[in-house]
Amino acid sequence: MRTNNKCSSCSKESYDVIPVARVIEKLDALFSTNDLDGAGRLLEYWEREARNLSDTRGLLEILNEEIGYFRRTADRERALAAVEEAFEIIDQNALEDNASSGTVYLNGATTMKAFGKVRESMPYYAKAKEIYDRSLDQNDYKMAAFYNNISSAYAELGDTQNAEKACYSAIAILKSKDGYNGEIAVTLVNLAHMYHDADPFDERIYDLMERAWSLLTHESNQKDGNFAFLCSKCYPSFGFFGYFEYEKHLRELTEKIYAGN
């Protein structure tokens, strides 16, 4: 039951919409400990609340988070259902003129690609790019995320040239900013896999993996939940390419960060 006692920091919140910023903050806290079950329960609760309040924009935000969450937990059916509904909300409510909708399209396209619908995903990558070009600076971090994600789609389609170009576009943006060593490392690892798929003996593979290792072990890295997640994306690849000690180190570091959080 809601009481009439309001703290000063909450007094400006509307009870007609869900508190998206606080939900995302709590979600990030759960991800920082790798509590995926807790994150799932949180999203389920606030999806229900958004529907009860008929809060369309709040529901779109929750669906966007669920798209990524279900991709992470490999729940194909629920992920693709969330993608379909999110796209419908954008279309039916004419919400295509803001960067947030571009992010929904990008997230949805990436999830479609992850679950075997890469060709169907390409028009939505294009929609995301169109919106980002209108609403963002070309060096915005979201542009780097776009290039990173579409590079994997290009690679799966066998378009190595555009995949490589997209990776280096992402790296150029990330290098122009501070604090993105982990994201650059993930891109380098993706490039290594792409080169391996074309030629397992490509000498560039090991240079890329060594550069990724150097970035992931740089003393300036902030050891938070996001960094742990980036390490978790990279360490299986170090094992795949025969860097077993690197894999062990990063796996243990990931577990230590999650446990500490």
C-alpha positions as CSV (number, residue, x, y, z in Angstrom):
1,M,0.0,0.0,0.0
2,R,1.3,3.5,-0.9
3,T,1.6,5.9,2.0
4,N,1.4,9.7,1.8
5,N,4.9,10.1,3.2
6,K,7.2,11.2,0.4
7,C,11.0,11.7,0.7
8,S,12.1,15.0,-0.9
9,S,14.1,13.2,-3.6
10,C,10.9,11.3,-4.7
11,S,8.4,14.2,-4.4
12,K,8.6,15.1,-8.1
13,E,8.0,11.6,-9.3
14,S,4.7,11.0,-11.1
15,Y,2.6,8.0,-10.0
16,D,1.1,7.9,-13.5
17,V,4.3,6.4,-14.9
18,I,6.9,4.0,-13.7
19,P,10.1,5.4,-12.3
20,V,12.3,4.3,-15.2
21,A,15.6,5.9,-13.9
22,R,15.3,4.1,-10.6
23,V,14.4,0.8,-12.3
24,I,17.5,1.1,-14.5
25,E,19.6,2.0,-11.5
26,K,18.4,-1.1,-9.6
27,L,18.8,-3.3,-12.7
28,D,22.4,-2.1,-13.1
29,A,23.1,-3.0,-9.4
30,L,21.7,-6.5,-10.0
31,F,23.8,-6.9,-13.2
32,S,26.9,-5.8,-11.2
33,T,26.6,-8.9,-9.1
34,N,25.5,-11.1,-12.1
35,D,22.2,-11.7,-10.4
36,L,20.3,-12.6,-13.5
37,D,17.3,-14.1,-11.6
38,G,16.9,-10.9,-9.6
39,A,17.1,-8.8,-12.8
40,G,14.4,-11.0,-14.4
41,R,12.1,-10.6,-11.5
42,L,12.6,-6.8,-11.5
43,L,11.8,-6.5,-15.2
44,E,8.8,-8.7,-14.9
45,Y,7.4,-6.6,-12.1
46,W,7.9,-3.3,-13.8
47,E,6.6,-4.6,-17.1
48,R,3.4,-5.5,-15.3
49,E,3.2,-2.1,-13.6
50,A,3.8,-0.2,-16.9
51,R,0.9,-2.1,-18.5
52,N,-1.4,-1.5,-15.5
53,L,-0.6,2.3,-15.7
54,S,-0.9,2.3,-19.5
55,D,2.5,3.9,-19.5
56,T,3.6,3.4,-23.1
57,R,7.0,5.0,-22.9
58,G,7.8,3.3,-19.7
59,L,6.8,0.0,-21.2
60,L,9.0,0.6,-24.2
61,E,12.0,1.2,-21.8
62,I,11.3,-2.0,-20.0
63,L,10.9,-4.0,-23.2
64,N,14.2,-2.6,-24.4
65,E,15.9,-3.8,-21.2
66,E,14.1,-7.2,-21.6
67,I,15.4,-7.5,-25.2
68,G,18.9,-7.4,-23.9
69,Y,18.2,-9.5,-20.8
70,F,16.5,-12.3,-22.8
71,R,19.4,-12.3,-25.3
72,R,21.8,-12.6,-22.4
73,T,19.8,-15.5,-20.9
74,A,19.3,-17.2,-24.3
75,D,15.5,-17.1,-24.1
76,R,14.8,-16.9,-27.8
77,E,11.0,-16.9,-27.6
78,R,10.6,-14.1,-25.1
79,A,13.4,-12.1,-26.6
80,L,11.9,-12.0,-30.0
81,A,8.4,-11.3,-28.6
82,A,9.8,-8.3,-26.7
83,V,11.5,-7.1,-30.0
84,E,8.2,-7.4,-31.9
85,E,6.2,-5.5,-29.3
86,A,8.8,-2.8,-28.9
87,F,9.0,-2.1,-32.6
88,E,5.2,-2.0,-32.8
89,I,5.1,0.6,-30.0
90,I,7.5,2.8,-31.8
91,D,5.6,2.5,-35.1
92,Q,2.1,3.0,-33.6
93,N,3.1,6.0,-31.5
94,A,5.3,7.8,-34.0
95,L,8.4,7.6,-31.8
96,E,11.0,7.4,-34.5
97,D,12.4,10.9,-34.0
98,N,14.6,10.3,-31.0
99,A,17.8,8.6,-30.2
100,S,16.1,6.3,-27.6
101,S,14.1,4.7,-30.4
102,G,17.3,4.2,-32.4
103,T,18.7,2.3,-29.4
104,V,15.6,0.1,-29.3
105,Y,16.0,-0.7,-33.0
106,L,19.7,-1.4,-32.5
107,N,19.1,-3.6,-29.5
108,G,16.2,-5.4,-31.3
109,A,18.2,-6.0,-34.5
110,T,21.2,-7.4,-32.4
111,T,18.8,-9.8,-30.7
112,M,17.2,-10.9,-34.0
113,K,20.7,-11.6,-35.3
114,A,21.7,-13.5,-32.1
115,F,18.7,-15.8,-32.6
116,G,19.3,-16.7,-36.3
117,K,17.4,-13.8,-38.0
118,V,20.3,-11.9,-39.3
119,R,18.9,-11.1,-42.7
120,E,15.6,-9.9,-41.2
121,S,17.6,-7.7,-38.7
122,M,19.3,-5.6,-41.4
123,P,16.5,-3.1,-42.0
124,Y,16.3,-2.4,-38.3
125,Y,20.0,-1.7,-38.1
126,A,19.4,0.7,-41.0
127,K,16.6,2.4,-39.0
128,A,18.9,2.7,-36.0
129,K,21.6,4.3,-38.1
130,E,19.2,6.7,-39.7
131,I,17.9,7.9,-36.3
132,Y,21.4,8.1,-34.8
133,D,22.6,10.2,-37.8
134,R,19.8,12.7,-37.3
135,S,20.0,12.9,-33.5
136,L,23.6,12.1,-32.4
137,D,27.1,13.5,-32.8
138,Q,29.1,11.0,-35.0
139,N,31.5,10.4,-32.1
140,D,28.8,9.6,-29.6
141,Y,29.3,6.3,-27.7
142,K,26.0,5.0,-29.1
143,M,27.5,5.2,-32.6
144,A,30.4,3.0,-31.5
145,A,27.8,0.5,-30.1
146,F,26.0,0.6,-33.5
147,Y,29.2,-0.2,-35.4
148,N,30.2,-2.9,-33.1
149,N,26.9,-4.7,-33.3
150,I,26.4,-4.4,-37.1
151,S,29.9,-5.6,-37.7
152,S,28.9,-9.0,-36.3
153,A,25.8,-9.0,-38.6
154,Y,28.0,-8.2,-41.6
155,A,30.4,-11.0,-40.6
156,E,27.6,-13.5,-40.4
157,L,26.4,-12.5,-43.8
158,G,29.9,-13.1,-45.2
159,D,30.5,-9.3,-45.9
160,T,34.0,-9.2,-44.4
161,Q,34.8,-5.8,-45.9
162,N,32.0,-4.0,-44.2
163,A,32.4,-6.0,-41.0
164,E,36.0,-4.9,-40.7
165,K,35.2,-1.3,-41.6
166,A,32.5,-1.2,-38.9
167,C,34.9,-2.6,-36.3
168,Y,37.5,0.1,-37.0
169,S,34.8,2.8,-37.0
170,A,33.8,1.7,-33.5
171,I,37.5,1.6,-32.3
172,A,38.1,5.1,-33.6
173,I,35.2,6.5,-31.6
174,L,36.1,4.6,-28.5
175,K,39.7,5.7,-28.7
176,S,38.6,9.3,-28.8
177,K,37.2,8.9,-25.3
178,D,38.6,7.8,-21.9
179,G,37.6,4.7,-20.0
180,Y,36.6,2.3,-22.8
181,N,39.4,-0.2,-22.8
182,G,37.1,-3.1,-22.2
183,E,34.8,-2.1,-25.1
184,I,37.8,-1.7,-27.5
185,A,39.1,-5.1,-26.3
186,V,35.8,-6.8,-27.2
187,T,35.9,-5.2,-30.7
188,L,39.5,-6.5,-31.1
189,V,38.4,-10.0,-30.1
190,N,35.5,-9.8,-32.6
191,L,38.0,-8.9,-35.3
192,A,40.2,-11.8,-34.3
193,H,37.3,-14.3,-34.7
194,M,36.4,-12.7,-38.0
195,Y,39.9,-13.1,-39.4
196,H,40.0,-16.7,-38.0
197,D,36.8,-17.6,-39.8
198,A,38.3,-16.5,-43.1
199,D,41.8,-18.0,-42.4
200,P,42.7,-19.8,-39.2
201,F,46.4,-19.0,-39.8
202,D,46.0,-15.3,-40.2
203,E,48.8,-13.7,-38.3
204,R,46.7,-10.7,-37.3
205,I,44.7,-12.9,-34.9
206,Y,47.4,-13.1,-32.3
207,D,48.3,-9.4,-32.5
208,L,44.7,-8.5,-31.9
209,M,44.4,-10.9,-28.9
210,E,47.6,-9.5,-27.4
211,R,46.3,-6.0,-27.8
212,A,43.0,-7.0,-26.2
213,W,44.8,-8.5,-23.3
214,S,46.9,-5.4,-22.8
215,L,43.7,-3.3,-22.7
216,L,41.8,-5.6,-20.3
217,T,44.8,-5.6,-17.8
218,H,45.5,-1.9,-18.0
219,E,45.9,-0.4,-14.5
220,S,43.4,2.4,-15.3
221,N,40.4,0.0,-15.7
222,Q,37.6,0.5,-13.3
223,K,36.7,-2.9,-11.9
224,D,33.0,-2.6,-11.9
225,G,30.1,-4.8,-13.0
226,N,30.3,-3.6,-16.6
227,F,34.0,-4.3,-16.8
228,A,33.3,-7.8,-15.4
229,F,30.7,-8.4,-18.1
230,L,33.1,-7.3,-20.8
231,C,35.8,-9.7,-19.4
232,S,33.2,-12.5,-19.4
233,K,32.6,-11.8,-23.1
234,C,36.4,-12.0,-23.9
235,Y,37.9,-14.8,-21.7
236,P,36.3,-17.7,-23.6
237,S,38.0,-16.4,-26.8
238,F,41.4,-16.3,-25.1
239,G,40.9,-20.0,-24.4
240,F,39.7,-20.6,-27.9
241,F,42.9,-19.1,-29.3
242,G,45.2,-21.0,-26.9
243,Y,45.8,-18.3,-24.3
244,F,44.8,-20.5,-21.4
245,E,46.6,-18.5,-18.7
246,Y,44.9,-15.3,-19.9
247,E,41.6,-17.0,-19.9
248,K,42.1,-18.2,-16.4
249,H,43.1,-14.8,-15.1
250,L,40.2,-13.0,-16.7
251,R,37.7,-15.6,-15.5
252,E,38.9,-15.3,-12.0
253,L,38.9,-11.5,-12.2
254,T,35.3,-11.6,-13.4
255,E,34.2,-13.8,-10.5
256,K,36.1,-11.7,-8.0
257,I,34.4,-8.5,-9.2
258,Y,30.9,-10.0,-9.1
259,A,31.6,-11.5,-5.7
260,G,32.9,-8.2,-4.4
261,N,29.9,-6.3,-5.7
